[in-house]
């Protein structure tokens, strides 16, 4: 479905996108993830106008909806209008047993971005990609994290910049409300596609958008700004915890020596173990698993005492004086 600019309320504020782009200084050339929706459409146009000839678009064809071909056709027409090179990459985003549809789609997107970036548009490969997630998406991410009892990493929500597989990713619109982006497009007479799954409230994020954001807006008009500030505070706290864990690991060792680990406070033990498991083994313990691991460590007072605890896709065990992690076969 194509949503025309005339259907958008004119009262929305449209000043945030130019300010966000003025502060955005990525490496060039830059690719923009383009779904065809309002958010990515606004980001693509703004970037293409700021850096003429330096911006590319990547549309990922998930193939999960009947309208997927229409989305791709719309993106093609849009990029032709604004003279932006477009790559359309088809993926199989079906989720495996035990995997959520959102996680499957996210994994497929990253694989597609890496594949397209390596194709070397122009003389060099793309090393910088911008994603159009905005202030409302950030709030939804924080509320999801709260609903799941997340710690500081979850409450930090989405970072504005990160690296993966040799690519630097950016989210330059995290301070821009979605309504502002739609109003900006409306003022320019630019249409976009509306994904019908965005209205499907079987997805938690959609329920948050439909049922929680409107009353938040009514009760706390500045909630996007205050939530973003809380996310930054959480991210700063998490960064300090990572620094402390790295310093403790210099003393305790990698893999951790059990006796040296036991000399730390329980909180610092848990902080270090999270870092060790994540960095060395890509494993993230649940709160219950970490509590049990700390309890087993406290009871480990003799050389013959063994440790065995499932974490992620493997087990934490004892190997002499050290902790060990073994992935399941």
N, C-alpha and C positions, 0 to 999 in steps of 0.2 A: 504494500500500500504506500503511495506517495502522499506525504503530508505537505500541503501547500502553505506558504507563509501567511496567507490571509486568515488561517484558522488559529493563529497564535495571538494571545492577548498582547496588546500594545503597551500595557502598563509595566511589563517586565523591564528590569534595569539591564542595560547592555553595555556597561562601561568596563567590565572586568576583563574581557578577552584581550583588548588592546594592551591593557596594563600587564597582563600575564605574559603576552608575547614580547613586550618591551624588556621584560626581565629574563627572558629565555635565551640562552646563548649556548646551543649545542654545537658539537662538532659537525662539520659539513663534509660531504653531502649528507642530507638527512632523509630518512624514510619515515612516513607516517602510516600507522595502522589505520586502514579505512574500512569500516563496516558498511558505510552508507547512511548510518544514523546521524542525528543532528550533531552530536558531540564530535565525532571524528571528522564530519564534513566541515564544521567550523574550524577545527584545528588545521586540517589540510589547507583550506583556503588561506587562512591567516599566515601559515608558514610559507606557502607558495608565493604570497605577495611580499613577504619580508625578505625571502631569499630566492629571487627568480632564477630558475635554471638549476637550483641546488636541491630541490625537493622531489622525492619520489613517493608513490603511494603503493601500499601492499594491501590487497584485499584477500582475505582467507575464506575460501568457499568450503564451509563445513559440511554441506550436503545433508543436513539434518532436517531441513524444512522444505516444503513444496515451493516456497517463495525464494529459495536460495539462488536460483538462476536469475530471478528478477533483481535481487540485491546486486549481483555481479553486473548485470546490464546497467543498472542505475549508476554504479561506481564508474563504469566505462564511460558513460555519457558525461558524468560530472568531470572526470579527469580530462576528457577531450575539450570540454568547455573552458577549463582553466589551464589547459596545456601542461598537464602534469603527467609524466610517464607512470604507467600503472602496471603492476604485476599481479596476476590472479593466481593464487596457489590453492589447489584442491587438497583437502586432508580427509582422513577418516577419523572423525571425532567421536565415534561410538565408544561408550564406556565399557571397560572390562568388568567381569564380576567382582563386586566389592569396591569398585571405583565409582565415585560420584560423576554425574554428567558434567558438572562444572570443572572438576579436576581433569577429566579426559579432554575437554575442549581447551582448557588452559595449556595442557601439555602439547596438544596438537598445534596450538598457535605458536608456541615458542619454537617448536621444530620447524614450522613453516617459515617463521621469521629468519631463523638461522639459514635455512636452505635458500631463501630468496636473497638474503643479504650477500651470500657467497657467489651469487651469479654475476657480480661486477657490472652493475649499471655504470655507464660512463667508464673512465679508465680505471677506477678503483672500486673496491668492494665497499658496501655500506657497513659502517661500524656504529651508526647512531640511529636509533629508532624512537619516535615519539608516540605515546599512547594517550588517548583522549579521556581517560578517567578524570572526573571532576569532583567538586566539593560534595555533591550529594552522594556520589559513590564512596567517598572517604567516610562520610557519616555512616552509611550503610555497613561498611567494613568494620567500623568501630562497634556498632551495635551488634553485629554478628559475633564479634570477639567477646563482647560482654555476655551475650546469651550463652556462650560456650564456656564461660569461666576462664577466659584466656589470661595469660600473664602479660608482662610488658611487651614481649615481641608482638603479640596479637593486638594489644591496645595501641601500639605504635602505628597501626593501620598500614597504609601503602606508602612506601618511600617515593620521594620525588625523582630520585635518580638511583639506578643500580646497574650492575653488570652481570651478564650471563652469556656463557659461550663466546666470549670475546666481543660482545656487543654491549654498548652502553645504551640503556633504556631511560627514557625521560617521561615524566608525567607533569607537564607544565601547567595543567589546568586545575590542580587540586584546590586552589582557592577560588575557583569560578563556579557559581551555581549553574546547574543545568538549564534553568529558565533563562539565564543571561545568554547562554550560547544560542538557544533557540530564538531569542529575540534578536540577536545579532544577525542570524541568518534571515529572519523575517524582514529586517530592514534592508536586506540586499536582494530580496526576492529569490532566495535559493531554497530549493526543496530538499527533502531527505526521505529516507525510508524509515518506517516505524516497525520494528521487530515485534510480531504478535506475541512472542513468548514473554515479552516484558510485562504483559498484563496477566500472566499465568501465576496465580498466587500459590500454586503448589511449591514454588521455589521460595525459600525463606527470604532471600534478598528482595523479591518482588513484594512480599507481604510487608516487609519493613517500609519499602517505598510507598506503598499504597495506604497503609494503616498507621504508621508511626510518624513519618515525616510531616504530614499536614498538621497534626496536633502539636508537634514540636515547633513548627513554624508559627503557629498561633500563640503558643505559650511563651516561647523564647525566640524571638525573631532573629537573634544573632547566634543561633545555635551552631551554624556551620563554622563561624569563626572561633567560637569557644571550644568546640569539639576538635578543631584543627590544632588549637593551642595545646589541648590536653594530649593529643597524639604526639606533638613535638616534645612535650615534657616526658612522655613515656619513652619515646625514642632516645632522648638524652639519658634517661635512667638506664635503659638497656645498654647503651654504649658504654656507660661507666661500669656496669656489671661485666661486660665482655672484657674491658681493660683489666679489671681486677682478676677475672678468671685467667687471662693470659699471663699476668704476673705470677699468680699462684701456680700455674702449670710449669713455669720455669723452675720453681722449687720442687714441686711434686713429681714432675717428669711426665713424659708422654710416650708410652702409656703410664698412668698414674701408679706410683708406689703406694701400697696400702698404708704403711705406717706413717709416711709423710702426709698422706691425705687425712688420716685420723687426727693429726695435730691441728687441723683447721677447724673452725667452728662448723656446725652442721649446715648453716646457711651457705658458707663459702664452699663446703664440700659439694653441695647440690649445684651451686653456680658453676664450679669447675667441671663437674661431671656432665652437665648439659653441653658445655662447650666441647669437651673431649668427644662425646658421643656424636655430636653434630659435625664437627670438623673432620674427625678421623674416620667416622663410619656412617655419616649421613643418617643417623638415627636420632629420633626425638622421643624421649620418654614421656609418658603421661605423668600427671601429678602422683597418681597411685603407684606407678612403677618406680618413680624417683624416691618416694617415701620408703618403699620396700627395700630399694637398693641401699639407702642410707641406713636403714635398720640392720640389714645384713652386714654392712661395713662395720657398724658399731659393735656387732657381736663377733666380729672376726678378730679374735685375740690370740689365737694359737696358730701355728704353722699348718696344722692339719685341717683347720676350719675351711670349708669350701663355700664358694659363692656360685649361684646359678639363678639368673633372672632374665626372663624374656623382655626385650626392649626392641621395638621396631620389628625388623625382619631377622633378628638374631638374638643372641644371648650374651649377657655380661657374665663372665666367669673369673675365677682366680687362676693365675699362672705363676706359681711360686709367690714371690713378694709383690707381684704386679696385678693390676686388673687387665682383663683381656676381653675382646669382643669378637664373637664368631657369628658370621652370617649363616642363616639356615640354608641348607643345600637346596 
